[in-house]
Amino acid sequence: MGKHLIGHGALAVLSLGVIATSQAQAQAQAQAQAQAQAQTQAQAQAQAPQQQASAPAQQGAEAARAAARLSGGGSSEKIERIEVTATRAVNAVDVQNVPAAVTVLKPESLAKFGLGNLKDIASLVPAMSVQEQAPGVNNITMRGLVVRGIVPSEIQDSSLVAVYVDDMPVTLKSGNPDLKVLDLERVEVLQGPQGTLFGAGAMAGAVRQITQKPDTNDLFGSVEAVGSRTSGFGGNNHNLRGMVNIPLKNDVLGLRLTGYTGNDSGYIKNALTGDTTNAVSTNQGRAALRLRASAELLIDASVTASNVKGGVNDAYAGLAPFTTIALLPQKSNDNLQLYNLALSYDLGRAQLVSSTSYLHRDTLYLTSAQYPATAFIFGGKAPLMQAAYTIGNAVTDFAQEFRLNSKDAGPLKWTAGAFFESGKRKTRQDEPTTGFDARFAATHNFPGYNSQTNDLAFGPDDFFSGLQNSKSRQAALFAEATYTLWDKLDLTAGLRLFRGTQDFDLRFTGLFGNLVGASPAVPVGVPEESRSSATARGANPRFAAAYHVDADHLLYAAVGKGFRYGGNNQPVPFNFCGVNAPSTFAPDSLWNYEVGSKNTLLDHRMTFNVNAYLIEWSDVQVFNKLPCTYYFTQNAGKVRSQGIELETAFKLTRRASVGLNASYNNAYAKNTVLTGIAAQNIPAGSRTPYAPHFAASATLSYAVPVFDTDEIGVSASYAYRGNAYTNFAKEQGAYSEIPSSNTVNATVTYKTRGYELGLFGSNLTNGNKVNDVTTNGIAIQPGDTLFMARPRTVGLRLKARF
């Protein structure tokens, strides 16, 4: 506790020092401005009639808007003011006035380097980490709140970080979609629990992707073509993105259409064939419609469709870099449709908001599983079995939220609402293996053995078949209010009441799935079947106090609770694993304590934000992976996470700016966690897996004017992420290091009126190599499975606006 007090005390001293220095500078500037004001007042009064006689304001505004659209933006000596909707209030608010750790990214900050997926977003947000194994196969963590990695077949593990597209939840643990077509206005990353306004899935934080809305007055659009080449085993990449905004009726109806198509080369080489195994094809489209039905009613409707076909980014540590062995083609396919209808109605003193969304998603994940198939059933003896471990998901989700926001200008601001969500997930697992039945019959003295007939698998030559179906429902009421005292102090209190239920049924068959396998004496096996249901309810409170020292300096303190629903375990066969696993596991929860300071300095040329947090996580849902490859979840132990986060941006000149973000996190088991399995016990003080201690990023941009309207821009970014491990402690097994990474990106861009030409490079030093690791426990497999990042990629980007 002494370290926490020292850290918080240091933060307070640092913040007060920054504020005092800034205020002294402000006083000096104010005196100088007062002297100049008297001299210029008469001149200003004399010029007023001439200013009134200038061109009409509307015409000038439209001309400025068109010029900004064609040029892609303007330049200023001051830091750009960024507004966010993270507070879910009526109007967007300056992020510097939000008493919470919120990082905001503009899409161009990634697009200019040829980047744009969730992993790329995380590189610029040090508090956020993403493990990635394939397109759409990923896991997001924040502030060290994580106890397990990616397990594609585990449908019960609820996410700790919520992912939203506008007000639409799209979160799926181990499978958050990468939507490159979204035509984003900004990305808001909210660090720390957001349970009051965003629900149980946001126990560690939330990622909100805010899209551009249709304009009902102007016709405009853009086309962007990108071509690049990836080093090593990689090849040529290309993509095309287009957007058009069509005003169907002035001030009433507008349509915005976007499309994206791209092909990214593979960069993992199959040692058996010499081919690359993980090329990606992406086709996505989106249509958004905005209707101003009346002065009070605004309607937004959108449809998003995505089709992604890729491979798996796996390589083996015992082979040459970026090399794998796959007897079969590997796949990671993702088809998604997302529908949303949003209504906003002005009631006078309040605003009513409704968001209705529906998601349909089908995924297919296929890996070449020759090593486990050969090792577990045939003792590792040659030949390797050609096994296709296949996981298919069919996911549907309906979500409805109503929100009422106050509009009064008085000291009390409030938000209240209700949320309902109903979802279904059907998971089909299968492992068809060429020649399995004949080999099993010969080696196990079982003449005529057939996987389908004897062990009830989906088909012949199939030693494992599984169905997992879940149906979940949740409902919540929430409210949050802020009262302002003396125009200085904002006091906030919020509460979310919730109830959730999940029904789960499972059926495993095949030799590897049956409760009792078939034998010559008992020719038909006994399936593993389970049905269970889990219900949880509770309350998430939040309290915050924010003191506005002046218009440019904010001090805040906040405390809030985060919550995650429990679930149902898949059965673990005792005769195969020797473990009696619980059928269900309970919710877990945490309390987050945070203090911070947000400062705008040097006449609005610099922002300096810093915060410190302490998180106490109880009844942690611990993941137990057994040597028999089965697994289960149980509530055991406590985790403490503590850290400091820093975010700053500085406008050096009108044309030059730099940014620096950094975070330090220390998350660990508070005491020895007894799981009932000695080998799985977690020693006290063990560091949480997948959580780097230190991460930082830096950005630099400089623009040089050319001729009258042209511009040459140079930008670079650097991201460092410290190492992490795949389990709490080495004694538990499955403990491998995920090495630290250094990512360098750079671009040179030429802008002329409505055109933009850029030369870019990403991961230029190849300092980012390994995204994730699965520890090897099979003697015949050539080392750990490494999931590799895309190597150095260099390309050209051409964008035209009209």
SVG drawing of the C-alpha trace seen along z (x, -y; Angstrom):
<svg xmlns="http://www.w3.org/2000/svg" viewBox="-41 -54 57 112">
<polyline fill="none" stroke="black" stroke-width="0.4" points="0.0,0.0 2.9,-2.3 3.9,-2.2 0.4,-3.1 0.4,-6.2 3.9,-7.2 2.7,-6.9 -0.5,-8.8 1.4,-11.5 3.9,-11.9 1.1,-12.2 -0.5,-15.0 2.8,-16.9 3.4,-16.6 -0.1,-17.8 0.1,-20.7 3.5,-21.7 2.2,-21.6 -0.8,-23.7 1.2,-26.2 3.7,-26.7 1.0,-27.1 -0.9,-29.6 2.2,-31.7 2.7,-31.8 -0.9,-32.6 -0.8,-35.6 2.3,-37.0 0.5,-36.6 -2.6,-38.3 -0.7,-41.4 0.9,-41.7 -2.5,-41.2 -4.1,-43.9 -1.5,-46.4 -2.1,-45.6 -5.9,-45.5 -6.2,-49.3 -4.1,-50.1 -6.2,-48.0 -9.7,-48.6 -10.2,-51.8 -8.9,-50.2 -11.2,-47.2 -14.2,-49.5 -13.3,-51.4 -12.9,-48.2 -16.3,-46.8 -18.4,-48.4 -16.0,-47.1 -16.2,-43.6 -20.0,-43.7 -19.8,-44.7 -17.8,-41.6 -19.1,-38.6 -22.1,-36.8 -21.1,-34.5 -22.9,-31.4 -21.0,-31.7 -17.7,-32.0 -18.4,-29.1 -19.4,-26.8 -16.2,-27.8 -14.1,-27.1 -15.8,-23.7 -15.2,-22.8 -11.6,-23.8 -11.0,-21.9 -12.6,-18.8 -10.4,-19.0 -7.2,-19.6 -8.0,-17.1 -7.8,-19.6 -6.1,-22.8 -3.3,-23.8 -3.1,-25.8 -0.6,-26.7 -2.9,-25.3 -3.7,-21.7 -6.8,-20.5 -9.8,-20.4 -11.2,-16.9 -14.8,-16.1 -16.0,-12.7 -19.3,-11.1 -17.9,-8.7 -20.1,-10.3 -23.2,-9.5 -24.5,-13.0 -26.7,-15.0 -23.7,-16.8 -20.1,-15.8 -17.7,-17.2 -14.1,-18.2 -12.0,-15.1 -10.0,-17.4 -13.1,-17.9 -13.9,-14.2 -12.8,-13.0 -11.5,-9.6 -8.7,-8.2 -9.8,-8.4 -7.5,-8.1 -8.8,-9.4 -7.4,-8.4 -8.2,-9.9 -8.4,-7.3 -5.8,-9.2 -3.2,-8.7 -3.2,-5.0 -4.3,-5.1 -1.3,-7.2 0.9,-4.2 -1.3,-1.7 -2.7,-0.5 -6.2,-0.3 -7.1,2.8 -7.5,3.4 -3.9,4.4 -2.8,1.2 -5.0,-0.9 -3.5,0.8 0.0,-0.2 -0.9,-3.8 -2.7,-3.2 -0.1,-1.8 -2.8,-0.7 -4.3,1.6 -2.9,4.9 -4.1,7.1 -3.1,10.7 -3.9,11.8 -3.7,15.2 -5.6,14.6 -8.0,12.1 -10.8,11.7 -9.2,14.1 -7.9,11.8 -8.2,10.9 -8.2,7.3 -6.8,6.6 -6.4,3.4 -4.6,2.5 -3.3,6.1 -6.8,7.5 -6.4,10.9 -5.9,14.5 -6.0,16.4 -5.2,16.1 -7.1,16.9 -9.1,20.2 -11.2,20.3 -13.3,23.2 -14.1,21.6 -17.5,19.9 -18.0,19.2 -15.1,16.8 -16.7,13.4 -14.8,10.4 -13.3,7.9 -13.2,5.1 -16.3,4.0 -16.1,3.2 -18.7,0.9 -19.5,-0.5 -21.3,-3.7 -23.9,-2.4 -23.8,1.2 -22.0,3.8 -19.9,6.2 -17.8,7.8 -16.8,11.4 -14.1,12.9 -11.3,14.2 -13.1,13.0 -13.6,9.2 -14.2,8.3 -11.8,6.1 -14.0,3.7 -11.9,1.6 -14.9,0.2 -16.3,-1.8 -15.5,-5.3 -14.5,-6.4 -14.6,-9.8 -12.6,-8.7 -11.8,-5.9 -12.4,-6.4 -10.5,-4.1 -11.9,-4.2 -9.5,-2.8 -10.8,-1.3 -14.2,0.2 -17.2,-1.4 -19.9,0.8 -22.3,-2.0 -22.9,-3.2 -21.5,-0.3 -22.4,2.8 -20.8,6.1 -18.6,6.5 -16.6,3.4 -15.0,4.5 -11.6,3.4 -12.5,0.8 -14.2,0.1 -13.3,-0.6 -15.8,-2.8 -15.5,-3.2 -17.5,-6.3 -18.5,-6.5 -19.0,-9.5 -22.7,-10.4 -24.3,-11.3 -24.4,-15.0 -27.9,-16.0 -26.6,-19.0 -23.4,-18.3 -22.3,-15.8 -18.8,-14.7 -16.6,-11.6 -13.2,-10.0 -11.3,-7.1 -8.2,-5.7 -5.9,-3.0 -3.0,-1.4 -0.3,0.9 2.5,2.3 4.9,5.2 5.7,7.2 9.3,8.4 10.5,11.9 8.1,14.6 5.5,11.9 4.4,10.5 2.3,7.8 -0.7,6.3 -3.4,4.0 -6.7,2.5 -9.2,0.0 -11.5,-2.1 -14.3,-4.4 -16.9,-6.7 -19.6,-8.9 -22.1,-11.1 -25.3,-11.8 -27.8,-14.5 -31.1,-13.0 -33.1,-16.0 -31.5,-19.1 -31.6,-19.4 -33.8,-16.3 -32.2,-13.1 -28.6,-12.0 -27.0,-8.7 -23.4,-7.7 -21.9,-4.7 -18.5,-3.1 -16.8,-0.1 -13.5,1.7 -11.8,4.5 -8.3,5.7 -5.8,8.6 -2.9,9.0 -0.2,11.5 0.7,14.3 4.1,14.2 4.2,17.6 5.9,20.3 4.8,23.9 8.0,26.0 6.2,28.9 4.9,27.1 6.9,23.8 3.7,21.8 2.6,19.1 -0.3,20.0 -1.9,16.8 -3.0,14.6 -6.1,12.5 -9.0,11.4 -11.3,8.7 -14.6,7.4 -16.7,5.0 -19.5,2.5 -21.6,0.1 -24.6,-2.1 -25.7,-4.8 -28.9,-6.8 -29.8,-10.0 -33.3,-11.4 -34.2,-14.7 -37.9,-13.7 -38.7,-16.9 -37.1,-19.6 -37.3,-17.3 -36.7,-13.8 -33.4,-12.6 -33.1,-9.0 -29.9,-7.2 -30.0,-3.7 -27.0,-1.7 -26.1,1.7 -22.6,3.1 -21.5,6.3 -18.1,8.0 -16.5,11.1 -13.0,11.9 -11.1,15.0 -7.7,15.7 -5.3,18.2 -3.6,18.5 -0.5,16.6 1.3,19.5 4.9,20.6 6.9,23.1 9.7,21.9 11.9,24.9 11.9,24.1 13.3,21.2 11.6,17.8 8.2,17.4 8.0,21.1 5.3,23.7 4.3,27.2 0.7,27.7 -0.5,30.9 -3.8,29.1 -4.7,25.5 -5.5,23.5 -8.5,21.0 -9.9,18.2 -13.1,17.0 -15.5,14.4 -18.8,13.3 -20.7,10.6 -23.8,8.5 -24.6,5.6 -27.8,3.6 -28.6,0.5 -31.5,-1.9 -30.9,-5.0 -33.5,-7.6 -32.9,-10.9 -36.0,-12.9 -35.9,-16.3 -38.4,-16.5 -37.5,-20.1 -35.9,-19.7 -34.6,-16.2 -33.5,-14.1 -34.7,-10.6 -32.2,-8.2 -33.0,-4.8 -30.5,-2.3 -31.6,1.0 -29.0,3.3 -28.9,6.8 -25.7,8.8 -25.4,12.0 -21.9,13.6 -20.5,16.9 -16.9,17.8 -14.7,20.7 -11.4,21.5 -9.4,24.5 -5.9,25.5 -3.7,28.4 -3.6,30.4 -1.3,33.2 0.8,33.2 -1.9,33.5 -3.8,36.1 -0.7,38.2 0.6,37.8 -2.5,38.3 -3.9,41.3 -1.0,43.0 1.8,42.3 3.6,39.9 4.6,42.6 4.9,41.8 3.3,41.1 1.7,37.8 -2.1,37.8 -3.7,35.3 -6.1,33.8 -8.3,30.7 -9.3,29.2 -12.3,27.1 -14.3,24.6 -17.4,23.0 -19.5,20.4 -22.9,19.0 -23.6,16.0 -26.8,13.8 -27.3,10.9 -30.1,8.4 -29.5,5.3 -31.9,2.5 -31.0,-0.6 -33.2,-3.6 -31.5,-6.6 -32.9,-9.8 -30.5,-12.8 -31.1,-16.1 -30.7,-19.3 -31.1,-21.9 -28.4,-24.5 -28.5,-24.3 -26.0,-22.7 -27.6,-19.2 -26.9,-17.0 -28.2,-13.4 -28.5,-10.4 -30.9,-7.4 -31.7,-4.4 -32.5,-0.8 -30.7,1.9 -31.7,5.3 -29.7,7.9 -30.5,11.4 -27.9,13.6 -27.4,17.1 -24.2,18.8 -23.9,22.2 -20.4,23.7 -19.5,26.8 -16.2,28.5 -14.9,31.3 -11.6,33.0 -11.8,35.1 -8.6,37.0 -7.6,38.8 -7.1,42.6 -7.9,42.4 -10.4,45.3 -8.2,47.8 -5.2,46.9 -7.1,47.0 -8.6,50.4 -5.2,51.8 -3.4,50.4 -6.2,51.0 -7.3,54.5 -10.7,53.2 -11.5,54.6 -14.0,52.6 -13.8,49.6 -15.8,46.6 -15.8,43.2 -19.4,42.5 -20.9,45.9 -18.9,46.8 -18.2,43.4 -21.1,41.4 -18.9,38.8 -20.2,36.5 -18.7,38.7 -16.1,41.5 -12.4,40.8 -13.4,38.2 -12.1,38.7 -13.8,35.7 -17.1,34.0 -18.7,31.4 -21.7,29.1 -22.0,26.2 -25.1,24.0 -25.6,21.1 -28.5,18.6 -28.0,15.5 -30.3,12.7 -29.5,9.7 -31.4,6.6 -30.2,3.5 -31.3,0.1 -28.8,-2.6 -28.5,-6.2 -25.7,-8.8 -25.9,-12.4 -23.4,-15.2 -24.0,-18.2 -21.8,-21.3 -20.9,-23.4 -19.5,-27.0 -18.9,-26.4 -15.8,-24.6 -16.6,-21.2 -18.4,-18.4 -19.8,-15.6 -20.9,-12.5 -22.7,-9.4 -24.0,-6.5 -25.6,-3.1 -26.4,-0.2 -28.8,2.6 -28.5,5.7 -29.7,9.3 -28.4,11.9 -29.2,15.5 -27.4,18.1 -28.6,21.5 -26.0,23.9 -26.1,27.4 -23.3,29.5 -22.8,32.8 -19.3,34.3 -18.9,37.5 -16.1,39.3 -13.3,41.2 -11.9,38.1 -15.3,36.6 -17.2,39.5 -17.7,40.1 -17.0,43.8 -15.2,44.7 -16.2,47.6 -14.4,50.9 -14.7,54.4 -16.6,55.4 -18.8,52.3 -19.1,51.4 -21.0,48.1 -19.5,45.3 -21.4,43.1 -21.6,39.4 -20.6,36.6 -23.7,34.5 -24.4,31.6 -27.2,29.0 -26.9,26.2 -28.1,22.7 -26.6,19.8 -28.2,16.5 -26.6,13.5 -27.8,10.1 -26.2,7.1 -25.3,3.5 -22.4,1.4 -22.0,-1.9 -19.6,-4.7 -18.6,-8.0 -16.4,-10.8 -15.3,-14.3 -13.7,-16.7 -12.3,-20.1 -11.8,-22.7 -8.8,-24.7 -9.5,-26.9 -10.6,-26.4 -7.4,-24.5 -6.7,-22.4 -8.8,-19.5 -8.1,-17.4 -10.3,-14.3 -10.8,-11.3 -13.1,-8.3 -14.1,-5.0 -16.2,-2.5 -17.2,1.2 -16.8,3.6 -18.7,6.8 -18.6,9.9 -21.2,12.6 -20.5,16.2 -21.2,19.1 -21.2,22.8 -18.2,25.2 -18.0,27.9 -17.8,31.3 -14.4,32.8 -14.4,36.6 -13.1,38.0 -11.9,41.3 -9.8,39.4 -8.6,36.4 -8.9,37.6 -10.5,34.3 -14.0,33.5 -14.7,30.1 -17.5,27.8 -20.4,27.5 -20.7,23.7 -18.6,20.7 -19.8,17.5 -19.4,13.8 -16.3,12.0 -16.0,8.2 -13.5,5.5 -13.2,2.0 -11.2,-0.6 -9.7,-3.6 -8.3,-6.4 -6.9,-9.9 -5.8,-12.0 -5.1,-15.4 -5.8,-16.9 -3.9,-20.1 -3.8,-22.3 -0.6,-24.4 1.4,-26.9 -1.5,-28.9 -3.2,-25.7 -0.2,-24.3 0.3,-21.4 -1.8,-18.8 -0.5,-16.9 -2.7,-14.2 -1.6,-11.8 -3.5,-9.3 -2.8,-6.6 -5.1,-3.6 -5.4,-0.8 -7.7,2.1 -8.8,4.9 -10.2,7.9 -12.1,10.6 -13.4,14.1 -11.3,14.2 -12.5,16.6 -9.3,18.7 -8.7,20.8 -7.4,24.4 -6.0,26.1 -5.4,29.8 -2.8,32.0 -5.6,34.0 -6.4,30.8 -9.7,30.3 -10.2,27.2 -12.6,25.6 -13.1,22.3 -13.5,21.7 -13.6,18.7 -10.4,18.6 -8.2,15.9 -7.7,12.2 -5.7,10.0 -4.4,6.5 -3.5,4.2 -1.8,0.8 -0.3,-1.6 0.3,-5.1 -0.7,-6.3 0.7,-9.4 -0.6,-11.1 0.8,-14.3 0.7,-16.2 2.7,-19.3 2.3,-21.6 5.9,-22.7 4.9,-25.1 2.0,-25.6 3.4,-22.7 5.1,-20.5 3.7,-18.4 4.8,-15.5 3.0,-13.1 4.0,-10.8 1.9,-8.1 3.2,-5.8 1.9,-3.4 3.3,-1.3 1.3,1.6 1.9,4.1 -0.8,6.8 -0.3,9.8 -2.0,12.5 -2.5,11.0 -2.3,14.4 -1.7,18.1 -4.6,19.3 -5.6,22.8 -7.4,24.4 -7.7,28.0 -5.1,29.1 -1.6,28.7 0.0,28.1 -2.5,25.3 -2.1,23.4 -1.0,19.8 1.8,18.6 1.2,15.3 2.8,12.4 2.7,14.1 2.4,11.6 -0.8,11.8 -0.2,13.4 -0.3,11.4 0.2,8.1 3.4,6.1 4.8,4.0 5.7,1.0 4.4,-0.3 4.9,-3.6 4.4,-5.2 5.6,-8.4 4.5,-10.2 6.0,-13.0 4.6,-15.0 5.9,-17.9 4.4,-19.6 6.1,-21.9 4.0,-24.2 4.8,-24.1 3.6,-26.6 0.3,-28.2 -1.9,-25.2 0.3,-22.2 2.0,-20.5 4.6,-17.9 4.1,-16.0 6.5,-13.8 5.2,-11.5 6.6,-8.8 5.5,-6.7 7.3,-4.4 5.6,-1.9 7.3,0.2 5.6,3.0 7.4,4.9 7.5,8.7 4.8,10.8 4.2,14.5 1.4,16.9 0.7,18.0 1.0,16.8 4.0,18.9 6.5,21.4 5.4,24.0 2.0,24.2 3.3,25.2 2.1,23.6 4.6,20.8 6.3,19.1 7.6,15.6 5.9,13.2 8.9,11.1 8.9,7.3 8.3,5.4 9.5,2.2 7.4,1.0 8.5,-1.9 6.3,-3.4 6.9,-6.3 5.3,-8.1 6.0,-11.0 2.8,-12.5 2.3,-15.1 -1.1,-17.0 -2.4,-19.1 -5.9,-20.4 -8.1,-17.3 -5.3,-14.7 -3.0,-13.0 0.0,-10.8 1.9,-9.0 4.9,-6.7 4.7,-4.7 6.4,-1.9 5.2,0.1 7.2,2.2 10.2,0.9 12.8,2.4 11.0,5.7 11.1,5.1 7.5,6.5 7.6,10.2 5.5,12.3 1.9,11.3 1.1,14.4 2.5,17.8 0.9,21.1 3.2,23.3 4.1,26.7 3.5,29.8 3.9,32.3 7.3,34.0 7.0,34.5 6.0,30.8 8.9,28.5 8.6,26.1 6.1,23.5 3.5,22.2 4.3,18.5 1.7,16.2 3.7,13.7 3.2,10.1 3.4,8.9 7.0,8.0 8.2,4.8 5.8,3.5 6.4,0.6 3.9,-0.9 2.2,-3.8 -1.1,-5.3 -3.1,-7.6 -6.3,-9.4 -8.6,-11.6 -11.4,-13.7 -14.2,-15.4"/>
</svg>
